Amino acid sequence: VQLVESGGGLAQPGGPLRLSCAASGSTSNNYAMSWARQAPGKGLEWVSAIPSDVRNTYYADSMKGRFTISRDNAKNTVYLQMDSLKPEDTALYYCEKHLTNSYASGMDSWGKGTLVTVSS
């Protein structure tokens, strides 16, 4: 499966940005997807996850209430709506495909990332 992120760029503090992750090369959508990020000089941080049935969504504590993950299985695309952005949200954002429909399972595909910069 190939994953391609898009939608990154420069955002104002307090503003929104929407990321997309398009998946190709798979005949099934029966897997969970996650977003992760890596800020400059820091390690990889998990952001959010969503299973294929989209009945539940999961977020890191610092993103709850500000970020919203969603997916459109017909378009093989996962989205991350980011609101109330903070300078500390500046990072390279990756989408990841899990081995199963549980986000506790390992990942077998990653995108190259899309850069989000939050600055005035």
C-alpha positions as CSV (number, residue, x, y, z in Angstrom):
1,V,0.0,0.0,0.0
2,Q,1.3,3.4,-0.9
3,L,0.4,6.4,1.3
4,V,0.6,10.0,0.2
5,E,0.0,12.9,2.6
6,S,-1.0,16.4,1.5
7,G,-2.4,19.5,3.0
8,G,0.5,20.7,5.1
9,G,1.7,24.3,5.0
10,L,1.9,27.4,7.1
11,A,-0.9,28.1,9.5
12,Q,-1.6,30.9,11.9
13,P,-1.7,30.1,15.7
14,G,-5.3,29.4,16.5
15,G,-6.1,28.6,12.9
16,P,-7.1,25.4,11.1
17,L,-5.5,23.1,8.7
18,R,-6.7,19.8,7.1
19,L,-4.4,17.0,6.2
20,S,-5.2,14.2,3.8
21,C,-3.7,10.8,3.3
22,A,-4.5,8.9,0.1
23,A,-3.9,5.2,0.0
24,S,-3.5,3.1,-3.1
25,G,-2.5,-0.4,-3.9
26,S,-4.8,-2.3,-1.6
27,T,-7.9,-4.3,-2.4
28,S,-9.3,-3.9,1.2
29,N,-10.0,-1.1,3.6
30,N,-10.1,-3.4,6.6
31,Y,-7.3,-1.9,8.5
32,A,-6.8,0.9,11.0
33,M,-5.0,4.1,10.0
34,S,-3.1,6.5,12.2
35,W,-1.5,9.9,12.1
36,A,1.8,10.5,13.8
37,R,4.1,13.5,13.8
38,Q,7.7,14.4,14.4
39,A,8.6,17.9,15.6
40,P,12.0,19.3,14.9
41,G,14.6,17.7,17.1
42,K,12.1,15.4,18.7
43,G,11.0,11.8,18.4
44,L,7.9,10.4,16.6
45,E,4.7,11.1,18.4
46,W,1.4,9.2,17.8
47,V,-1.5,11.6,17.1
48,S,-4.7,9.8,16.3
49,A,-6.1,6.6,14.9
50,I,-9.3,5.4,13.3
51,P,-10.5,1.8,12.4
52,S,-12.1,1.0,9.1
53,D,-15.6,1.0,10.6
54,V,-15.0,4.6,11.9
55,R,-17.2,3.9,14.9
56,N,-14.5,5.0,17.2
57,T,-11.6,7.4,17.0
58,Y,-8.6,7.8,19.2
59,Y,-6.4,10.7,20.1
60,A,-3.3,11.6,22.1
61,D,-4.3,13.7,25.1
62,S,-2.8,16.9,23.8
63,M,-4.9,16.7,20.6
64,K,-8.2,15.8,22.1
65,G,-10.8,18.5,21.3
66,R,-8.6,20.2,18.7
67,F,-7.9,17.4,16.1
68,T,-10.5,15.3,14.3
69,I,-9.6,12.2,12.4
70,S,-12.0,10.8,9.7
71,R,-11.8,8.5,6.7
72,D,-13.7,8.0,3.5
73,N,-13.3,4.4,2.6
74,A,-14.8,4.9,-0.9
75,K,-12.0,7.3,-1.6
76,N,-9.3,5.4,0.3
77,T,-8.5,8.6,2.1
78,V,-7.9,9.5,5.7
79,Y,-8.2,13.1,7.0
80,L,-6.9,15.0,10.0
81,Q,-8.7,18.2,10.7
82,M,-6.6,20.3,13.0
83,D,-8.1,23.3,14.7
84,S,-6.8,25.7,17.3
85,L,-3.3,25.1,16.1
86,K,-0.4,25.9,18.4
87,P,3.2,26.6,17.5
88,E,4.1,23.3,19.2
89,D,2.0,21.5,16.6
90,T,4.7,22.3,14.1
91,A,6.0,19.0,12.8
92,L,6.2,16.6,9.9
93,Y,2.9,14.7,9.9
94,Y,2.8,11.1,8.7
95,C,0.0,8.7,8.0
96,E,0.4,5.1,8.8
97,K,-1.4,1.9,7.9
98,H,-1.8,-0.8,10.5
99,L,-1.6,-4.5,10.0
100,T,-5.1,-5.1,11.3
101,N,-8.2,-3.1,12.2
102,S,-6.7,-2.5,15.6
103,Y,-4.5,0.5,16.0
104,A,-2.6,-1.5,18.7
105,S,-1.2,-3.6,15.9
106,G,2.0,-2.8,14.1
107,M,2.2,-0.8,10.9
108,D,3.3,-1.9,7.5
109,S,3.1,1.3,5.4
110,W,4.0,4.9,6.0
111,G,3.8,8.0,3.9
112,K,6.7,10.4,3.4
113,G,4.9,13.1,5.5
114,T,3.6,16.6,5.0
115,L,5.1,19.5,6.9
116,V,2.9,21.7,9.1
117,T,4.3,25.0,10.4
118,V,2.3,27.0,12.9
119,S,3.7,30.5,13.1
120,S,2.5,34.1,13.0
